[in-house]
């Protein structure tokens, strides 16, 4: 396969290294290292260009700019196509991605999506060390000072939410997720709490409105109820499945008398309560 006959003199590479037999067979899509094959070595070479921002040669652009329409750049979209050229079509039950959310904890990066990712590119900063052994089976991870790339090199889907763990300080400034249909989306990026918690209501004492903040490290059902000093439930503030993250709600106790109340939060096996004082 080739892109069509192209004047090799216009390409920025060593003519002695070509496979020029008088035809255009030396222009094999994805053959970045120009050995006549498309395999994982081309993937690794491509990753290096994207990771470190290396300027590709004209030849590399010609065989590596795979996503249509051609844009004269080598991106994560082209890289996913190259992976499929190298490993063959994905054997997974592919599903296009329409929504995605990336969460960063103190030790790991997690991804929630409604589709099947093929490649992930993160723009990062900070001082960190990746832990490659924590990457999902079938996936590979590559990193530079300001970029992390994850690829499914055998068509494997993500078994769980966790992409990888790290040590140190990792800040994700932006991300691009690409599926096997070559759709690229930018997910929201949020800091995920490490644990369940119910934060102190503020203000407290209050009259008659206070704000209650809570944290969820994972999607889960959360129930927050209010009881009086006799143990009678006087309000249910929430009872729903909520996404991981930081949440807050307001409680308007305008219809209740002044006094001491107890706010209780439960989510799975987690339970926490606190005292609040309504003063009118």
GILIN-V283122 format. One line per field, one symbol per residue. ss: DSSP state (@ for helix, = for strand, . for the rest). burial: + if it has 24 or more other ideal C-beta (glycine too) atoms within 12 Angstrom, else -. Layout:
BEGIN
ss=???
burial=???
END
This chain:
BEGIN
ss=.......@@@....@@@......................@@@@@@@@@@@@@.....@@@@@@@...........@@@@@@@@@@@@............=====...======...=========..====@@@....=====...======.........=======..=========....==..====.....==...=...=..========...=========....==========..========......=========..=========..
burial=-------+--+-+----++------+++++++++---+---++-+++++++----+--+++++++++------++++++++++++++--+-+----+--++++++-+++++++-++++++++++---+-+----++--+++++---+++++++-++++--++++++---+-+--+++++++++++-+-++-++--+-+--+--+-+---+-+++++++-+-++++++------++-++---++++-+-+-+-+--+----+++++-+--+-+-+-+-+--
END
